[in-house]
């Protein structure tokens, strides 16, 4: 259950950051690079939440 709560919190924060960065007036090549980096970060967050990748750099959220 703790894994699911952590994953939900990380995805909500990730979505808010994605939305805020998406509102920035970035040139097209920079926006493409930022979009690819965000997708890679999303994959890493999901894989580390389920233990596929070691996620020592993602702190565990205690509620």
C-alpha positions in Angstrom: 0.0 0.0 0.0 2.9 2.3 0.8 4.3 1.8 -2.7 1.0 2.8 -4.3 0.7 6.0 -2.2 4.3 6.9 -3.1 3.7 6.3 -6.8 0.5 8.4 -6.8 2.2 11.3 -5.0 5.2 11.2 -7.4 3.0 11.1 -10.4 0.9 14.0 -9.2 4.0 16.1 -8.6 5.5 14.9 -11.9 2.3 16.0 -13.7 2.3 19.4 -12.1 5.9 20.0 -13.0 5.2 18.8 -16.6 2.2 21.2 -16.8 4.3 24.1 -15.6 7.2 23.4 -17.9 4.7 22.9 -20.8 3.4 26.5 -20.2 6.9 27.9 -20.7 7.5 29.5 -24.2 10.3 27.2 -25.2 11.7 26.9 -28.8 10.6 23.8 -30.6 13.9 21.9 -30.4 14.3 22.6 -26.7 10.7 21.6 -26.0 11.3 18.3 -27.8 14.4 17.6 -25.7 12.5 18.5 -22.5 9.6 16.2 -23.5 11.9 13.3 -24.0 13.6 13.8 -20.7 10.3 14.0 -18.9 9.2 10.7 -20.5 12.5 9.0 -19.5 12.0 10.4 -15.9 8.4 9.0 -15.8 9.6 5.6 -16.9 12.3 5.6 -14.2 9.8 6.7 -11.5 7.4 3.9 -12.4 10.1 1.2 -12.6 11.7 2.2 -9.4 8.4 2.3 -7.6 7.8 -1.3 -8.5 11.3 -2.4 -7.6 12.6 -3.1 -11.2 15.2 -0.4 -10.8 16.9 0.4 -7.6 15.3 3.7 -6.5 17.5 4.8 -3.7 17.5 8.3 -5.1 13.7 8.6 -4.8 12.8 9.2 -1.2 10.0 7.3 0.4 7.2 9.5 1.5 5.8 8.9 5.0 2.2 10.0 5.5 
